Amino acid sequence: MDRRHFLSHVGSLAAASGITLAAGAEAAETPAPSAAPLPAIALGKYRVSRLIVGSNPINGGSYLGPHLDRHMREYFTVERAAEFLLACERAGTNTHQFSTSALDKSEETIGKIRDRGSRLNFICLGRRRDEIQQAVQKTRPIAMIHHGGATDSAFAQGKARDVHDFVKAVHDQGLLAGVSAHNPDCIKRIADEGWEVDVFMTCFYFLTRKEFQKAGEPKTEPETLPVGPYQFYRRDPTVMTQVVRQVKQPCLGFKILAAGHLCDNQPTVRNAFRFAFENIKSTDGVIVGMYPEFFDEITANAGYTREFGQARAKT
């Protein structure tokens, strides 16, 4: 299906569900009735939609180069970020994941949408224990999760205890506590050691490989050029989802679209959603960043979640 026909198809779906299609910079400015809730999972006492809205595009993290990073930052003003999250909520998503790396912007955005009646849940990524209390006071999240890159670095440096201490400190605040990682071995180790973790965030791509290179191991050039410091390997999602299915805790898969590398066309995006939901547990979800400047990704991604999120996952 080409882009023109797909847009027509999405427009029909949106009209049927009462979602207002956003066009360019005017995304989500017109109030519209809410769509039916998306398939959901349990995180502690909370029901969380299986599609969670990520924050990288809002904060200008594209993984596709500095020009797009800047474009995203300039597009997502606080007001536009608020309108975007409200549009996601109307489409059936009920949870947003943000990071302490942009805490002031997140605090302002969250305040705006709460003032307008939003009931979104919030999950906060953090890197250090000394960030926890401030993040809780400013944004009142339901959970805090140790940042994936920081987790990988700590494990590579023999400082896994710092990550465990973060989890304990989050529990001391009365929140759900979790750990994110790009390296599937970090998730396996935490599960094997029986940490009191409520939720994992599991990256579909092992972007921090270089940090785990063994001392004295010869360095070889990859077959493909890196995008910034990162390489995306085709088999990584299969390796990570095998681990996801082995751990008992809910897992939130992220970078299921390879940070935009699987977004050339909507059949490719749809197939990535299909793979994700077919290869994670039925108690798991996905976190997806969206950039609705050129295309109504909100409606499309919600549609794929409804299509595949109800299906029985692998066991």
Secondary structure, DSSP 8 states (H G I E B T S, - for coil): --HHHHHHHHHHHHHHHT-----GGGTT-S---------EEEETTEEEESEEE-STTTTT--SS-HHHHHHHHHH--HHHHHHHHHHHHHTT--EEEEEGGGHHHHHHHHHHHHHTT---EEEEEES-GGGHHHHHHHH--SEEEE-HHHHHHHHHTT-HHHHHHHHHHHHHTTSEEEEEESSHHHHHHHHHHT---SEEEEESS-TTGGGG--TT------SS--BTTB---TTHHHHHHHHHTTSSS-EEEE-TTGGGTT-SSHHHHHHHHHHHHHHS-TT-EEEE---TTSS-HHHHHHHHHHHHTTS----
